[in-house]
């Protein structure tokens, strides 16, 4: 295994890979997190380790994402986080069975702690209720004492078992000189237990065993609910993510096979995949090197949204993310599998889930100061009521209330929980989030630019007619038509796929469809394809694309036209030409989808490289604010820039290589279903289903995420801003503070669930 490409470190070796810029990027699961403040502890520990360019922990998904200068930096952080009580778990190197076992063990532990706390709370509440209703003399001093001792005994499991995780993290943070919310919780628990234990025999003083029970029960309940929903969301999203192999088998020099990291694959490399595995990089089917059948069946639902199996033949393009339905097969790499390409498909969901919302950094910076403020308020409350007012009983009660009532869990989880459920909802709608920060920007979009071919019109609904071109010899030779078909098959562009399907059917019937060994191949964005091969010992150059690309000058028509030119042995007199008139239609549902986008207040604009008159007359039932044809990739970029100069927020929807510049210029970008791997890797969102239903859902979800996220943040800030002053004034008892803290976190959680259910 090459140390320059994949990490050699134990544990997280396969969780990180080397990017094109030489930095190392990785994702890992964090175990032991109970609340949002835990993420701040881990990020602080990461800042103490040199070598990280970026490091963040999403407190909702419990995923850490980092960019480091070398692969061993993360190992230094593993030791620090273990001392804090957190474990950076394996994401790819660890087997699914081990990860599932760890998750079950963690979930079982959380449930047992909650169950113990809930049972003890019910008993303690039963024994403490008489003291709130009757005076000790009415109950009887001996009976009151017995009830208190019963509460003390029941509080022992709470203090010695249920609260252990809080003790560990509070102590670890104290040793490292950090302020975390576990510290006020532990201080409150210990103070309540000690003061209550000292007051067991004093019937004139209060005991707060019921407050301890309610606090721990509600804390554990909220933690369990959040973790369960997070686990369900992650498991659900995992089923949508292709099982992208980290390593594949390649031929060795002895006629056998050896293992090679995917990151080391190069164009032209043959590799072997097994049934149900996902293709890690754009490849072509190469059955001539194996005993496999001449037809390869794949599932392209991850890329196109089509559930039906797709048949691939020799030389056919198999896009990254496709899943093999046939038995063990050989493929040949057609493009360089860069880190960005792999992430865009294989780790798309993980990267999105590990990222933090845009405003979360501000919240994280506030949390330590928030904890410091709580401790100062608690100390000030104790001094004021105990020393200035000489009311020891009220001082103890008010101090406990201050420590208990404020919990930044709601503040820390206000945004990440909403983001997590939003990403899940989009995945269900067939939209994968590559850049999570774009979800925030999408809520502000008011202008949408759409490409035509491949975005609104696909190869599935086409009418192709083959015509001669006046003044040129027609391509009629079956070998040249076969080569032209194989050239068209190498592209994912809808027009190329339509031409390939048109040519392949008669060739396949005649049994003369054969793969071609290309001496040269190139796909020129916005122009077309060019390939050079040998046919009957003659060098043949084939071009497929626009008339300008084929050297025929500008030609106009009422439909999209694709030209093909064949030149033999570089002899201009041997030029043969063929024209394909391709009439791309669109799905009838698209009319309703664009109408919904208009109702959402979006300005819809059609930007196409097709002739202006074709674009103007194409599908008049589709309502656009403007239709612009004959646009080059540079003109699309300039149009988007002009809209941004007028203070508009622009989203670009496209599918091809020629949209990459527009993707980079737009505020938000969407790759349509079936987009090229490069386009999918550059876009902020990848739509896996045809049509614009994904865009409709994405806009709705982004606006809902923004609204509910702000509601949660407002509530968390407002609650803490009101609860602390009220507690310092002695108006809250500890049990009231426990209930308020728990309900505050529960309210944030329940409000975030609205995104999941779309309400």
NORZI-V473255 format. One record per pair of residues at least 4 apart in sequence whose ideal C-beta (glycine too) atoms are under 7 Angstrom apart, sorted by the first residue. I is the first residue (numbers start at 1). J is the second residue. Records with the same first field share a line. If there is no record, write none. Layout:
# NORZI-V473255
I: J, J
This chain:
# NORZI-V473255
1: 6, 8, 261
2: 6, 264
3: 8
4: 18
5: 18, 261, 263, 264
6: 13, 17, 261, 263
7: 12, 13, 16, 24, 71
8: 13, 71
9: 13, 71, 72, 74, 75
11: 78, 90
12: 16, 26, 28, 74, 88, 90, 93
13: 93
14: 92, 93, 246
15: 26, 27, 28, 90, 91, 92, 93
16: 24, 25, 26, 71, 74
17: 25, 263, 339, 342
18: 22, 24, 263, 339
19: 23, 25, 339
20: 338, 339, 340
23: 53, 67, 68, 69
24: 68, 70, 71
25: 67, 339
26: 66, 74
27: 63, 64, 65, 91, 347, 350, 351, 354
28: 64, 88, 89, 90, 91
29: 62, 63, 89, 91
30: 42, 57, 62, 63, 64, 86, 88
31: 86, 87, 89, 102, 106
32: 85, 86, 87
33: 38, 39, 59, 62, 86
34: 38, 165, 223
35: 181, 223, 409, 412
36: 59, 408, 409, 411, 412, 413, 416
37: 180, 181, 367, 408, 409, 412
38: 42, 59, 86
39: 43, 57, 59, 364, 412
40: 44, 364, 367, 368
41: 45, 84, 173, 178, 180
42: 46, 57, 64, 81, 86
43: 47, 55, 56, 57, 364
44: 178
45: 77, 80, 81, 84
46: 52, 55, 77
49: 73, 76, 77, 80
51: 68, 69, 70, 73
52: 66, 68, 73
53: 67, 68, 69
54: 66, 67
55: 66
56: 65, 355, 356
57: 64
58: 63, 353, 354, 355, 356, 416
59: 412, 413, 416
60: 230, 413, 416, 417, 419, 420
61: 230, 234, 353, 354, 420
62: 230
63: 350, 353, 354
64: 88, 354
65: 351, 354, 355
66: 74
68: 73, 74
69: 73
74: 78
77: 81
78: 82, 88
79: 83
80: 84
81: 86, 88
82: 87
83: 172
84: 169, 172, 173
85: 168, 169, 172
89: 94, 102
90: 94
91: 350
92: 246
94: 98, 99
95: 99
96: 100
97: 101
98: 102
99: 103
100: 104
101: 105
102: 106
103: 107, 231
104: 108
105: 109
106: 110
107: 111
108: 112
109: 113
110: 114, 220, 223, 224, 227
111: 115, 224
112: 116
113: 117, 161, 162, 220
114: 118, 220, 221, 224
115: 119
116: 120, 157, 161, 162
117: 121, 158, 162, 213, 216, 217, 220
118: 122, 217
119: 123
120: 124, 154, 157, 158, 213
121: 125, 213, 214, 217
122: 126
123: 127, 154
124: 128, 151, 154, 155, 209, 210, 213
125: 129, 210
127: 147, 150, 151
128: 132, 151, 209, 210
129: 133
130: 134, 139, 147
131: 144
134: 138, 139
136: 141, 144, 203
139: 143, 144
140: 144
141: 145, 203
142: 146
143: 147
144: 148, 203
145: 149, 201
146: 150
147: 151
148: 152, 200, 207
149: 153, 200
150: 154
151: 155, 207, 209
152: 197, 200, 209
155: 159, 193, 209, 212, 213
156: 160
157: 161, 162
158: 162, 163, 212, 213, 216
159: 163, 189, 193
162: 216, 220
163: 167, 189, 216
164: 168
165: 169
166: 170, 182, 185, 186
167: 171, 186
168: 172
169: 173, 180, 182
170: 174, 180, 182, 183, 186
171: 175
172: 176
173: 178, 180, 182, 183
174: 183
179: 183, 368, 371, 372
180: 371
181: 185, 371, 407, 408
182: 186
183: 187, 371
184: 188, 371, 374, 375, 403
185: 189
186: 190
187: 191, 403
188: 192, 400, 403, 404
189: 193, 212
190: 194
191: 195, 400
192: 196, 208, 211, 212, 400, 734
193: 197, 212
194: 198
195: 199, 396
196: 207, 208, 209
199: 205, 206, 207
200: 207
205: 393
206: 393, 397
208: 212, 400, 734
209: 213
210: 214, 735
211: 215, 400, 404, 734, 735, 738
212: 216
213: 217
214: 218, 735, 738, 739
215: 219, 404, 738
216: 220
217: 221
218: 222, 738, 741, 742
219: 223, 742
220: 224
221: 225
222: 226, 409, 742, 745, 746, 749
223: 227
224: 228
225: 229, 749
226: 230, 413, 417, 749
227: 231
228: 232
229: 233
230: 234, 420
231: 235
232: 236
233: 237, 420, 421, 424
234: 238, 353
236: 424
237: 241, 349, 424, 427
240: 349, 427
241: 349
242: 278, 302, 321, 323, 345, 346
243: 277, 278
244: 278, 280, 342, 345, 346
245: 262, 277, 280
246: 261, 262
247: 259, 260, 261, 262
248: 260, 262, 271, 272, 273
249: 257, 259, 271, 272
250: 257, 258, 260, 269, 270, 271
251: 257, 270
252: 256, 257, 258
257: 272
260: 264, 265
262: 280, 281, 337, 342
263: 337, 339
265: 269, 271, 281, 333, 337
266: 333, 336
267: 333, 334, 335, 336
268: 332, 333
269: 333
270: 286, 289, 330, 332
271: 331
272: 328, 330
273: 277, 279, 324, 329, 331
274: 328
275: 324, 326, 327, 328
276: 323, 324
277: 324
278: 321, 322, 323
279: 283, 318, 319, 320, 321, 322, 331
280: 320, 337, 342, 346
281: 320, 333, 335, 337, 341
282: 317, 319, 320, 334, 335, 677
283: 318, 331, 332, 333, 334
284: 315, 316, 317, 318, 331, 332, 334
285: 296, 312, 313, 314, 315, 316, 318, 331
286: 330, 331, 332
287: 292, 294, 314, 330
288: 314
289: 330
290: 329, 330
292: 326, 327, 328, 329, 330
294: 313, 314
295: 311, 313
296: 312, 326, 329
297: 309, 311, 325, 326
298: 309, 310, 312, 318, 322, 323, 324, 325
299: 309, 322, 323, 325
300: 304, 306, 310, 319, 322
301: 305, 306, 307, 688
302: 321, 322, 323, 688
303: 319, 321, 322, 673, 674, 688
304: 673, 674
305: 430, 673, 688, 689, 690
309: 325
312: 316, 318
313: 513
314: 515
315: 486, 489, 515, 516
316: 489
317: 334, 489, 490, 492
318: 322, 331
319: 492, 677
320: 341, 345, 677
321: 345
324: 329
333: 337
335: 677
337: 341, 342
339: 343
340: 344, 681
341: 677, 681
342: 346
343: 347, 348, 351
344: 348, 434, 680, 681
345: 680
347: 351
348: 352, 432, 434, 686
349: 353, 427, 432
350: 354
351: 355
352: 423, 433, 434, 436
353: 420, 423
355: 436, 437
356: 360, 361, 416
357: 415, 416, 419, 440, 709
358: 437, 440
359: 363, 415
360: 364, 415, 416
361: 365
362: 366
363: 367, 411, 412, 415
366: 370
367: 371, 408, 412
368: 372
369: 373
370: 374, 408
371: 375
372: 376
373: 377
374: 378, 402, 403, 406
375: 379
376: 380
377: 381, 402, 724, 728
378: 382, 399, 402, 403
379: 383
380: 384
381: 385, 398, 399, 402, 728
382: 386, 395, 399
383: 387, 388
384: 388, 389
385: 389, 391, 394, 395, 398, 730
386: 392, 395
391: 395
392: 396
393: 397
394: 398, 730
395: 399
396: 400
397: 401, 730, 733, 734
398: 402, 727, 728, 730
399: 403
400: 404, 734
401: 405, 727, 732, 733, 734, 737
402: 406, 724, 727, 728
404: 734, 737, 738, 741
405: 723, 724, 727, 732, 737, 740, 741
406: 720, 723, 724
407: 741, 745
408: 412
409: 413, 745
410: 414, 716, 719, 744, 745, 748
411: 716, 717, 720
413: 417, 748
414: 709, 712, 713, 716, 748
415: 419, 709, 712, 713
416: 420
417: 421, 749, 752
418: 422, 705, 708, 709, 712, 752, 755
419: 423, 436, 439, 705
420: 424
421: 425, 752, 753, 755, 756
422: 426, 439, 701, 705, 755
423: 427, 433
424: 428, 756
425: 429, 701, 755, 756, 758
426: 431, 433, 697, 698, 701
427: 431, 432
429: 694, 697
430: 687, 688, 689, 694
431: 685, 687, 694, 697, 698
432: 685, 686, 688
433: 439, 685
434: 683, 684, 685, 686
435: 684
437: 441
438: 442, 668, 684, 685
439: 702, 705
440: 706
441: 649, 667, 668
442: 651, 668, 698, 699, 702
443: 702, 703, 706
444: 649
445: 602, 649, 650, 651, 667, 668
446: 601, 602, 603, 648, 649
447: 603, 605, 643, 648, 649, 650
448: 597, 602, 603, 604, 605, 651, 653
449: 605, 607, 640, 650, 652, 662
450: 455, 456, 604, 605, 606, 607, 653
451: 455, 607, 608, 653, 654, 655, 659
452: 456, 457, 606, 608, 610, 615
453: 457, 494, 495, 560, 584, 608, 610
454: 458, 493, 494, 655, 656, 672, 674
455: 653, 654, 655, 672
456: 586, 590
457: 494, 584, 585, 586
458: 494, 674, 690
459: 494, 497, 498, 501
461: 585, 586
462: 498, 582, 583, 584
463: 583
464: 498, 499, 502, 580, 582
465: 581
466: 502, 578, 580
467: 579, 581
468: 474
469: 577, 579
472: 575, 576, 577
473: 576
474: 576, 578
475: 480, 481, 484, 564, 566, 576, 578
477: 481
478: 482, 512
479: 483, 535
480: 484, 535, 540, 566
481: 485, 503, 507
482: 486, 507, 512, 513, 514
483: 487, 516, 533, 535, 540, 542
484: 488, 503, 542, 544, 564
485: 489, 500, 503, 504, 507, 513
486: 515, 516
487: 529, 531, 542, 544
488: 496, 499, 500, 503, 544
489: 500
490: 521, 529
491: 496, 523, 529
492: 497, 674, 676
493: 497, 656
494: 498, 584
495: 499, 560, 562, 582
496: 500, 529, 544
497: 501
498: 502, 582
499: 503, 544, 562, 580
500: 504
501: 505
502: 580
503: 507
504: 508, 513
505: 509
506: 510
507: 512, 513
508: 513
516: 533
517: 533
518: 531, 532, 533
519: 532, 533, 534
520: 531, 532
521: 531
522: 530
523: 529, 657
524: 528, 549
525: 633, 656, 657, 658
526: 609, 632, 633, 658
527: 545, 546, 549
528: 543, 544, 545, 546, 549
529: 544, 545
530: 543
531: 542
532: 539, 541
533: 540
534: 538, 539
535: 540
538: 568, 569
539: 569
540: 566, 568
541: 567
542: 564, 566
543: 549, 550, 564, 565
544: 562, 564
545: 549, 550, 562, 563
546: 563
547: 552, 553, 554, 555, 563
548: 554
550: 563, 565
551: 565
552: 563, 577
555: 561
556: 611
557: 561, 581
558: 614
559: 581, 582, 583, 614
560: 582, 584, 610, 614
561: 579, 581
562: 580, 582
563: 577, 579
564: 577, 578
565: 575, 577
566: 576
567: 571, 572, 574, 575
568: 574
569: 574
586: 590, 619
587: 690, 691
589: 593, 691
590: 594, 622, 691, 692
591: 595, 621, 622
592: 596
593: 597, 691, 692, 693, 696
594: 598, 604, 622, 623, 692
595: 599, 623
596: 600, 696
597: 602, 604, 692, 695, 696
598: 602, 604, 623
600: 699
603: 625
604: 624, 625
605: 624, 625, 626
606: 615, 624, 627, 628
607: 628, 631, 636, 639
608: 615, 629, 631
609: 630, 631, 632, 658
610: 614, 615, 629
611: 629, 630
612: 616, 629, 630
613: 617
614: 618, 629
615: 627, 628, 629
616: 627, 629
631: 635, 636
633: 637, 658, 661, 662
634: 638, 661
635: 639
636: 640, 661, 662
637: 641, 661, 662, 665
638: 642
639: 643
640: 644, 650, 652, 662, 665, 666
641: 645, 665
642: 646
643: 648, 650
644: 648, 650
649: 667
650: 666, 667
651: 666, 667, 668, 670
652: 659, 662, 663, 666, 669
653: 670, 672, 695
654: 659, 662, 663, 672, 679
655: 659, 671, 672, 674, 675, 679
656: 676, 679
657: 676, 678, 679
659: 663, 679
660: 664, 678, 679, 682
661: 665
662: 666
663: 669, 682, 683
664: 682
668: 684
669: 683, 684
670: 683, 685, 687, 695
671: 675, 679, 680, 683, 686, 687
672: 687
673: 687, 688, 689, 690
675: 679, 680
676: 680
677: 681
678: 682
679: 683
680: 686
685: 698
687: 694
689: 693, 694
692: 696
693: 697
694: 698
695: 699
696: 700
697: 701
698: 702
699: 703
700: 704
701: 705
702: 706
703: 707
704: 708, 755
705: 709, 755
706: 710
707: 711
708: 712, 751, 752, 754, 755
709: 713
710: 714
711: 715, 751
712: 716, 748, 751, 752
713: 717
714: 718
715: 719, 747, 748
716: 720, 748
717: 721
718: 722
719: 723, 744
720: 724
722: 726
723: 727, 740
724: 728
725: 729
726: 731, 732
727: 732, 737
732: 736, 737
734: 738
735: 739
736: 740
737: 741
738: 742
739: 743
740: 744
741: 745
742: 746
743: 747
744: 748
745: 749
746: 750
747: 751
748: 752
749: 753
753: 757
754: 759
